[in-house]
Amino acid sequence: MKRMISLTLVLLLLLSVSPAQEGSVVSAPRFGGDQLTIPVKVWGEVVRPGIYEVPFEYDLLAVLSVAGGPENTAKLTNVKVLRATRINKDDPIVVYVDLQQYIETGNEELIPEIRMGDTIMVPPKFGKNFVRNFAAVLAIAQSIVIMAYYIDRVLE
């Protein structure tokens, strides 16, 4: 009897959930406790990339801090903020931020506000991709040399 009731409750719960339809609004401000929160996406060279609900008044540094901060491999001179919404028609869709300059000067005017639905992209330094790609090419070259050596030994 208990099993039948549990099964019925689970089925009712599953049937009451409606999936999002195409064109549904996904990002909307919410109240998280006492404050208004907004969804923000953080991609790239941060400790924990992902989608975060952050307080409405957070700036770029605060959001990056929520994501664990930048990795050592992050290129801080070219952080991008992709705007999901524009306040004015002249507002740029992509805002480039030089966090290295902020670190050196402390000029808070360099740090943009974050808006609902923004995507923050922290790119990798050139060296990270270069080392990864160079290591892959080197491994392939090593395999070819070893195969050539063994083929030469077998043919002798």
Secondary structure, 3 states (H helix, E strand, C coil): CHHHHHHHHHHHHHHHCCCCCCCCCCCCCEEECCEEEEEEEEEECECCCEEEEEECCCEHHHHHHHCCCECCCECHHHEEEECCCCCCCCCCCEEEECHHHHHHHCCHHHCCECCCCCEEEECECHHHHHHHHHHHHHHHHHHHHHHHHHHHHHHC
